[in-house]
Amino acid sequence: MHMERNDTGRLSRRRLVAAGLTAGVAGLAGCNGVLGGGSDDGSQNGSQSIGQIGSGRSPFGDRSIDGGTSMSEMPALSGELTVYSGRGEALVGELVEFIDDLYDDFSVQVRYAGSSDLVNQIITEGDGSPADVFYSVNAGSLGTLAEEGRTTPLPDDVLELVREEFRDPDGRWTGTSGRARTVPYNTDQWSASDVPNDISAFPDAERFADEVGWAPTYGSFQAFVTAMRVLEGDEPTREWLQGMLDLGVQEYSDEFLVCQAIADGEISVGFANHYYIQRILAGRNDAPLATAFTSGDAGSIFNVAGACTVDTSDNRELAANFIRHLLSAEAQDYFARETFEYPLVSGVDPVGDLPRIDELNPPQGVDLTQLSDLEGTVDLMRDVGVL
């Protein structure tokens, strides 16, 4: 029996109504603080939530759904949908399954692969592509598909759930969760005031000689260098890379290892996406590791995972409403707790000791689709000797 499952989030609204469980749900809400009271479709309570996805636990303490719009207030999903997902099943499979299970008349099929591979697949499939939604790990792949004319504009009331800088200016895609570039540092060796808030200051910071870690083969690092090229130009970027080599920067194969080396005292500072720091702190809350940010430069670039509707879809309204669900209070809470990403909907907090998204200072005037231009970045990094 579905009702006997302890994971209340997997109970569809129809099943709840059919079983006459309104009172039971309200009682359960009183026990665990997960579900709100009122009607199952949320019509009597605009703040009612469907429930937290998964365990509902956070490694950083109890958490409730306080901000955003609940799925209960969104249009119900009905029909069949095919999603091409560049996001891994291990990260988003539970979320997609939750949405699928929520509606008895809705079914979603997901094909998981790399974002770039799926873009090529949609282009190759042409008018015969079965994809309704493309869900990407980064803005660059979304931009590539949009520039190929293979997307359709999303409704304004979906786009307006996210700040302008985290969606396409022409409405062809929207971010659904985000990652901030950060400067992880060892708190046994440095205080926050020791860490420059200007990325250009690092090559001249002699106190960090042989103490800085980076992962130049990693996609997010190359996106950061691409952002520097966009903001500063190729020659200043070349000088910055050479300056870091001269400082004795240490190379790692990925940014989790950079953060781990800092936590272990092997090095004392580095460059990484914010969630790697949180993953280490989730398992070692006493690790001497903290997060610093630069301000208004490439070192504080904020990239997004996001979604769009594919132009050949016969279910565009359904596809747009599925994307709307990725921006629901429940989904945004899931991203914060389960993937340690930044929620993009204002009012939904990240986990851990991080500023809210409204308190970040990413560079202004950067179209995130420009970060897809990696070829010139790789050539420049090879020319300098970084790769």
PEBEL-V679090 format. One line per field, one symbol per residue. psi: psi as a letter, one per 20 degrees, with the letter a starting at -180 (. if undefined). burial: # if it has 24 or more other ideal C-beta (glycine too) atoms within 12 Angstrom, else .. Layout:
psi = ???
burial = ???
This chain:
psi = phiiphnhijpqhghgghiljghhggghhhgijgqraarhjjhioijpqhqqpbhiqpijrqprohrapqhijqpqppapqppooipqhhhighgghgggihphjpppppopaqghhhghggghhcijpiphppoqirhghghghghikjrqqqqhighiiqqhikrphjjirqqhrrppprnqqpihhqrhiipqjohiighjnhijpjipqrniipghghhghghggghhrgghgghggghhghikqpprhrighghghghijgrirapqqhihghhghhhnijpmprprqrpkahikqorqqaqrqqhjpilhggghhghhhijrgghhhggghhikrpqippioqrramqqrhiiqmqqqjpohiiiimhghgggghghhjh.
burial = .......######.##....##..#..##....###...###.....#######.#.#....###############.#.#######...######.######..###.##.#.##.##.###.....##################.#.#####...##.###.####..#################..#....##.###.##.#..#..######.###############....##.##.###.#.####.##########...################....#########.#################.##.#############################.#####.#.##..#.##..#########..#..##..#.#.
